[in-house]
Amino acid sequence: MTMPHDEKNAKTSESGYLKGRGSQFNPANPFLEKSYVTEEIEGLDEEFFSNEKTRYFMEYPKNVVNRVQSPDVGADYSINPYQGCEHGCIYCYARNTHTYWGFSAGLDFEQKIIVKTEAPQLLEKKLSSKNWQPMPIMVSGNTDCYQPIERELGITRKMLEIFLRHHHPLGLITKNGLITRDLDLLSELAKLRLVRVMISITTLKESLRLKMEPRTASARKRLQTMEKLANAGVPVGVMTAPIIPGLNSDEIPSIIKAVANHGGVTAGYTIVRLNGQIGEIFTDWIHKTFPDRAEKVLNQIAEVHGGNLNDSQFGRRMRGDGNIANSIRQLFKSSVKQYLSGRQVPEYDLTAFIRNPNDRQMKLF
């Protein structure tokens, strides 16, 4: 089932570059036997070029709280109310998962968003289960839970209400200022030591952000968002992720300094890895966007991953290896030490969990 959306189309420039989108094409889905391709452009009255409006598809899963299988992610459980993401970040590792739904990891990932409208009810069911033991759940571990459609549907807010009612710990990661809509709930969760928020910032350069993350909030907006969260007592930090050698790696100190000046207490980072079809999508994008340094950037990415654009080895894949990776690691460490030294994130209070809030309420009478 699809939902219409009346947002304007992204426009195509005279050069054929899609403005307002990250990916510039749809690579073939390896799980599909058939696909549309342009073999003879001369035989078409119009160029076969997809630039659709964003569409939404309803999904009704049986479970939304997923066990994280990767040992280097830093979370045991995650929940994602949306699959696909309209933000259009060109480097997004979640692009590959879109192929499992029969879509492409390219433009489809940004234009065809899967919505789990029953996520709040399924979360309630999970937290109420007699077998559930409270563990922090990462909200938005795959795609952004505050992407544009959240403003209309409010699925994430409904989940926050459930987390608060059960006094259950969670983490959030986003690059959208919409999170401040939920300051009332987040501040209450923070008082109980049940929430941490990470704001993703990859660049302070607006010109780069517009190309690399075309439908996200500006860095200025993200820093303002961080400050509002901090002022409301919500522990907040930054994910400088991904670091792309030769593109944004020089910005690490300035990003950490800005974060410190806006109330941030912690920071993390990952180095870009272009697994699966992301390599093809990113390579196409950087040659079209930064043709003068495309090969240099691609070569440096390959250098931190043992000569490949991708890396799947746990522990190494997000940090890289070699001289460039070591330089990035040292620059990040020294920046954190200089600007965030002495700041701490409160430990989660797992003892506050309430399995059956309704039963507890009844006992008060």
C-alpha positions as CSV (number, residue, x, y, z in Angstrom):
1,M,0.0,0.0,0.0
2,T,1.4,3.4,-0.9
3,M,0.8,6.9,0.4
4,P,0.9,9.9,-1.9
5,H,3.1,12.8,-1.0
6,D,2.7,16.3,-2.5
7,E,6.4,17.4,-2.2
8,K,8.0,18.9,-5.2
9,N,10.1,16.8,-7.5
10,A,13.9,17.3,-7.2
11,K,14.9,19.2,-10.3
12,T,17.3,18.0,-13.0
13,S,20.0,20.5,-14.1
14,E,21.0,20.9,-17.7
15,S,24.0,18.7,-17.1
16,G,21.7,15.9,-16.0
17,Y,22.6,16.2,-12.3
18,L,19.7,15.6,-10.0
19,K,19.5,18.4,-7.5
20,G,18.1,17.6,-4.1
21,R,19.0,13.9,-4.3
22,G,22.2,12.1,-3.2
23,S,22.3,9.1,-5.6
24,Q,22.1,10.0,-9.2
25,F,20.8,6.7,-10.5
26,N,19.3,3.4,-9.6
27,P,21.8,0.5,-9.8
28,A,20.2,-2.9,-10.6
29,N,18.8,-4.9,-7.7
30,P,20.8,-8.1,-7.5
31,F,17.8,-10.0,-6.1
32,L,15.6,-9.2,-9.0
33,E,15.6,-11.2,-12.3
34,K,14.3,-8.4,-14.4
35,S,14.8,-4.6,-14.5
36,Y,14.3,-1.6,-16.8
37,V,17.4,-0.5,-18.6
38,T,18.2,2.0,-21.4
39,E,20.0,0.1,-24.2
40,E,19.3,2.4,-27.2
41,I,18.7,6.0,-26.1
42,E,18.0,6.9,-29.8
43,G,14.8,4.8,-29.7
44,L,13.3,6.8,-26.9
45,D,11.1,9.9,-27.3
46,E,12.2,11.0,-23.8
47,E,15.2,10.1,-21.8
48,F,14.5,7.2,-19.5
49,F,15.5,9.0,-16.3
50,S,13.9,8.6,-12.9
51,N,13.3,11.7,-10.7
52,E,10.1,10.8,-8.9
53,K,8.4,12.3,-5.9
54,T,8.9,10.6,-2.6
55,R,6.4,7.7,-2.1
56,Y,5.6,5.8,1.1
57,F,4.8,2.1,1.5
58,M,3.1,0.6,4.5
59,E,4.8,-2.4,6.1
60,Y,3.3,-4.5,8.9
61,P,6.0,-6.6,10.5
62,K,5.5,-9.0,13.5
63,N,8.4,-7.5,15.4
64,V,10.3,-4.2,15.3
65,V,12.9,-4.7,18.1
66,N,15.9,-6.4,16.4
67,R,18.9,-8.0,17.9
68,V,22.1,-6.4,16.6
69,Q,24.3,-9.1,15.2
70,S,27.4,-6.9,14.6
71,P,29.7,-6.8,17.6
72,D,31.3,-3.4,16.8
73,V,28.1,-1.3,16.5
74,G,27.9,-0.6,20.3
75,A,24.3,-1.6,20.7
76,D,22.5,-4.8,21.4
77,Y,19.1,-3.9,20.1
78,S,17.7,-1.5,17.6
79,I,14.4,-0.3,16.2
80,N,13.8,1.5,12.9
81,P,10.3,2.8,12.2
82,Y,11.3,3.7,8.7
83,Q,13.3,1.8,6.0
84,G,14.9,4.0,3.3
85,C,15.6,7.6,4.1
86,E,14.6,10.8,2.3
87,H,17.7,12.6,3.6
88,G,19.6,11.1,0.7
89,C,23.1,10.9,2.3
90,I,25.2,9.5,-0.5
91,Y,27.5,7.4,1.8
92,C,24.7,5.7,3.8
93,Y,25.5,2.1,4.7
94,A,21.7,1.4,5.0
95,R,21.3,1.7,1.2
96,N,22.2,-1.9,0.7
97,T,19.3,-3.1,2.9
98,H,16.8,-1.5,0.5
99,T,17.4,-4.2,-2.1
100,Y,15.9,-6.8,0.3
101,W,12.5,-5.0,-0.2
102,G,12.7,-5.2,-4.0
103,F,14.0,-1.7,-4.4
104,S,17.3,-0.2,-5.5
105,A,20.0,1.1,-3.2
106,G,20.2,4.3,-5.3
107,L,17.4,6.7,-5.9
108,D,14.8,4.2,-4.7
109,F,16.4,4.4,-1.2
110,E,15.6,8.1,-1.1
111,Q,12.3,8.1,-3.0
112,K,10.5,4.9,-1.7
113,I,10.2,4.9,2.0
114,I,8.8,2.0,4.0
115,V,6.8,3.0,7.0
116,K,6.1,0.8,10.0
117,T,2.9,2.4,11.3
118,E,2.4,-0.3,14.0
119,A,6.0,0.1,15.5
120,P,4.7,1.7,18.7
121,Q,2.2,-1.1,19.4
122,L,4.9,-3.7,18.7
123,L,7.3,-2.0,21.0
124,E,4.7,-1.9,23.7
125,K,4.2,-5.7,23.3
126,K,7.9,-6.4,23.4
127,L,8.5,-4.3,26.6
128,S,5.5,-5.9,28.3
129,S,6.7,-9.4,27.6
130,K,7.6,-11.5,30.6
131,N,10.8,-12.6,28.9
132,W,12.1,-9.1,28.1
133,Q,15.0,-7.9,30.1
134,P,15.7,-4.1,29.9
135,M,18.6,-3.3,27.7
136,P,19.2,0.0,25.8
137,I,17.5,0.0,22.4
138,M,19.0,2.2,19.7
139,V,16.3,4.1,17.9
140,S,17.4,4.8,14.3
141,G,20.3,2.4,14.1
142,N,19.7,2.0,10.3
143,T,17.8,5.0,9.0
144,D,16.8,8.3,10.6
145,C,13.7,8.2,12.8
146,Y,13.3,11.9,12.4
147,Q,13.3,12.0,8.6
148,P,10.7,14.4,7.0
149,I,7.7,12.0,7.1
150,E,8.0,11.8,10.9
151,R,6.6,15.3,11.2
152,E,3.4,14.1,9.7
153,L,3.1,10.6,11.2
154,G,4.7,11.0,14.7
155,I,5.7,7.3,15.0
156,T,8.9,8.1,16.8
157,R,7.1,10.3,19.3
158,K,4.6,7.6,20.0
159,M,7.5,5.2,20.7
160,L,9.1,7.7,23.1
161,E,5.9,7.8,25.0
162,I,6.1,4.1,25.4
163,F,9.7,4.1,26.5
164,L,8.9,6.7,29.1
165,R,5.8,4.8,30.4
166,H,8.0,1.7,30.9
167,H,11.0,3.7,32.2
168,H,13.0,1.9,29.5
169,P,16.5,3.0,28.3
170,L,17.1,4.1,24.7
171,G,19.6,5.8,22.5
172,L,18.8,8.1,19.5
173,I,20.9,9.2,16.6
174,T,19.6,11.8,14.1
175,K,20.7,14.7,11.9
176,N,17.3,16.4,11.9
177,G,16.2,19.3,14.1
178,L,12.7,17.7,14.4
179,I,13.9,15.9,17.5
180,T,13.4,19.1,19.5
181,R,9.6,18.6,19.0
182,D,10.0,15.9,21.6
183,L,11.9,17.8,24.2
184,D,9.2,17.3,26.7
185,L,9.5,13.5,26.6
186,L,13.3,13.5,26.2
187,S,13.8,15.7,29.2
188,E,11.7,13.4,31.4
189,L,13.6,10.4,30.2
190,A,16.9,12.2,30.9
191,K,15.8,12.9,34.5
192,L,15.5,9.1,34.9
193,R,18.9,8.5,33.2
194,L,17.2,6.6,30.4
195,V,18.2,8.4,27.2
196,R,21.3,9.5,25.2
197,V,21.2,11.4,21.9
198,M,23.8,11.6,19.2
199,I,23.6,14.2,16.5
200,S,25.4,13.3,13.3
201,I,27.6,16.0,11.8
202,T,29.8,15.2,8.9
203,T,30.7,18.8,7.8
204,L,30.4,22.4,8.8
205,K,30.6,23.5,5.1
206,E,27.2,24.1,3.8
207,S,28.3,23.7,0.1
208,L,29.5,20.2,0.9
209,R,26.5,19.3,3.0
210,L,24.1,20.3,0.2
211,K,25.8,17.9,-2.2
212,M,26.6,15.0,0.2
213,E,23.4,15.1,2.4
214,P,21.0,17.1,0.3
215,R,17.8,16.8,2.4
216,T,19.2,17.1,5.9
217,A,19.4,20.0,8.3
218,S,22.3,22.4,8.0
219,A,25.2,22.0,10.4
220,R,24.2,25.3,12.1
221,K,20.7,23.8,12.7
222,R,22.1,20.6,14.1
223,L,24.4,22.6,16.5
224,Q,21.4,24.6,17.6
225,T,19.5,21.4,18.1
226,M,22.3,20.0,20.2
227,E,22.3,23.1,22.4
228,K,18.5,22.9,23.0
229,L,18.8,19.3,24.0
230,A,21.7,20.1,26.4
231,N,19.9,23.0,27.9
232,A,16.9,20.6,28.6
233,G,19.2,18.3,30.5
234,V,19.4,15.6,27.7
235,P,22.9,14.0,27.4
236,V,24.0,14.8,23.8
237,G,27.0,14.1,21.7
238,V,28.2,14.0,18.1
239,M,28.8,11.3,15.6
240,T,31.4,12.6,13.1
241,A,30.4,9.9,10.7
242,P,31.5,9.0,8.3
243,I,34.9,10.5,7.9
244,I,35.8,10.6,4.2
245,P,39.5,11.0,3.6
246,G,40.2,13.9,1.3
247,L,36.6,15.3,1.6
248,N,35.8,16.1,5.3
249,S,38.6,14.5,7.3
250,D,40.3,17.9,7.9
251,E,37.1,19.2,9.7
252,I,37.4,16.9,12.7
253,P,38.8,19.6,15.1
254,S,36.4,22.3,14.0
255,I,33.4,20.0,14.4
256,I,34.4,18.8,17.9
257,K,35.1,22.4,19.0
258,A,31.7,23.5,17.7
259,V,30.0,20.6,19.5
260,A,31.8,21.5,22.8
261,N,30.6,25.1,22.4
262,H,27.0,23.9,22.0
263,G,26.7,21.6,25.1
264,G,28.0,18.3,23.7
265,V,29.5,15.9,26.1
266,T,30.8,13.0,24.0
267,A,31.9,12.2,20.4
268,G,32.3,9.2,18.1
269,Y,33.4,8.6,14.6
270,T,33.6,6.0,11.8
271,I,35.5,6.0,8.5
272,V,33.5,5.6,5.4
273,R,33.3,2.1,3.8
274,L,31.6,1.6,0.5
275,N,30.2,-1.9,0.8
276,G,27.9,-3.5,-1.8
277,Q,26.3,-1.2,-4.2
278,I,27.3,1.9,-2.3
279,G,30.7,1.8,-4.0
280,E,29.1,2.1,-7.4
281,I,26.7,4.8,-6.2
282,F,29.4,6.9,-4.4
283,T,31.9,6.5,-7.3
284,D,29.3,7.8,-9.7
285,W,28.4,10.7,-7.4
286,I,31.9,11.9,-6.6
287,H,32.9,11.9,-10.3
288,K,29.9,14.1,-11.1
289,T,30.2,16.3,-8.0
290,F,34.0,16.7,-7.5
291,P,35.6,15.5,-10.7
292,D,38.9,17.3,-9.9
293,R,39.5,15.2,-6.8
294,A,37.4,12.1,-7.3
295,E,40.2,9.7,-7.9
296,K,42.2,11.1,-5.0
297,V,39.3,10.6,-2.6
298,L,38.6,7.1,-3.9
299,N,42.2,6.1,-3.6
300,Q,42.4,7.3,0.0
301,I,39.3,5.4,0.9
302,A,40.8,2.3,-0.6
303,E,44.0,2.9,1.2
304,V,42.3,2.8,4.6
305,H,40.6,-0.5,3.7
306,G,43.5,-2.5,2.5
307,G,43.2,-1.4,-1.2
308,N,39.4,-1.9,-1.4
309,L,36.5,0.5,-1.2
310,N,34.7,-1.9,1.1
311,D,35.6,-3.7,4.3
312,S,33.5,-6.2,6.2
313,Q,35.8,-7.3,9.0
314,F,34.4,-6.5,12.4
315,G,36.5,-4.1,14.4
316,R,38.5,-2.8,11.5
317,R,35.7,-1.9,9.0
318,M,34.6,1.3,10.9
319,R,38.1,2.5,11.8
320,G,40.2,1.5,8.9
321,D,43.9,0.6,8.8
322,G,47.2,2.2,7.7
323,N,48.7,5.6,7.8
324,I,45.7,7.6,6.8
325,A,43.4,5.8,9.2
326,N,46.0,6.3,12.0
327,S,46.2,10.0,11.3
328,I,42.4,10.4,11.4
329,R,42.3,8.4,14.7
330,Q,45.0,10.6,16.3
331,L,43.3,13.8,15.1
332,F,40.0,12.7,16.5
333,K,41.5,11.7,19.9
334,S,43.5,14.9,20.3
335,S,40.4,17.0,19.3
336,V,38.2,15.2,21.9
337,K,40.9,15.6,24.6
338,Q,41.2,19.3,23.8
339,Y,37.5,20.2,23.7
340,L,35.6,17.5,25.6
341,S,37.9,16.6,28.4
342,G,36.2,16.0,31.7
343,R,32.7,15.7,30.2
344,Q,30.8,12.5,30.8
345,V,27.6,10.7,29.7
346,P,25.5,9.4,32.7
347,E,25.1,5.6,33.0
348,Y,21.7,4.2,32.1
349,D,19.5,3.2,35.0
350,L,18.3,-0.2,34.1
351,T,16.6,-0.7,37.6
352,A,13.9,1.9,36.7
353,F,12.2,-0.5,34.3
354,I,8.4,-1.0,34.7
355,R,7.2,-4.1,32.8
356,N,3.4,-3.4,33.3
357,P,2.8,0.3,33.8
358,N,-1.0,-0.2,34.0
359,D,-0.6,-2.7,36.9
360,R,1.6,-0.3,38.8
361,Q,-0.9,2.5,38.3
362,M,-3.7,0.4,39.7
363,K,-1.7,-0.4,42.8
364,L,-1.7,3.4,43.7
365,F,-5.4,3.3,44.2
